[in-house]
Amino acid sequence: MQRNLFIPAVIVLSFLASITGKKIIDGGLSKRTSVSGSHVLLSGQNARIDRIVSMAPSITEVLFALGLGEKLVGVTRYCDYPPEALAKPKVGGYLDPNYEAIFALQPDLVVHLTEQEKAGRFFNEMGLRTLTVDHSDVAGILRSIPQIGGACGAGGRAGELLDDIRLRMKHIQEKVKGLPRPRVMVTVGRNLSYGTMQDIYISGSDGYYNELIELAGGLNAYRERTVAFPAVSVEGIQQLDPQIIIEMIPNLEKDGLDKEKITRAWDFTSGVCAVKDGRVYVFGEDYVVRPGPRFILLLEQMTRAIHPELNWEIR
């Protein structure tokens, strides 16, 4: 059965902060709001941190990666990785936190994203200690690791994790240096319910996916700076003529979706280079729409897709 597939605009803008969903949206998607000033705010006096509440799945992933899972006493309903996160008490959603549940948990620290500034101010006013991190781009994700580790007594583990990610990024940079940069189009949602290509949303030229495309040795086929996730038609895709198409459909197997059928749907754009050359890739892992520490896995996948000629192993 065909289904509507879409990642909600506000979540993608929050950098997939990391909910995934299925929804049709009218019109283009708003451009990401920039954040001025410091990307981290740690309020309250220095104190032992034993009880932590996470306000986003990407934050939850960082906490577990730093060995702080046992201190995590509350997560959003969307926090599902690692599997241990599913057993944690729920504190509402990314956009609709349950304040009563959060206060009842008596956390020593609430960690939230810059996009959740309103909730952060409320926590501060009520006397809770907060840590604000930015997961809107790769630099922000990397900064958040020592920020969270330092605040929660896991500075050593944070350093190890950061070193590992940076080493893998450096390896990619060295491999793609000097190579031709093919035109890449990343799709973040489309409507499959009619059996044709409709309601297609792609990555703009100034966002998270654009950054990953460039790090992986490609160029974004969409060069205009209009909205973060523009809607394009089949004719628009033909004009862009990407050499590579990468489609982000999280939880593909879990949702019972057929990758082969999804790929075949691109036959409607048979005049496009990527389709003619068989270079349409469907990425179905959950982390493809979750800008946390596992972004490095997505970057490695994209590098393989964009430069298969390297024939190199990525761990």
Summary of the structure (lengths in Angstrom):
residues: 315
radius of gyration: 19.8
end to end distance: 35.6
largest distance: 61.5
contacts: 1048
relative contact order: 0.16
helix: 40%
strand: 17%
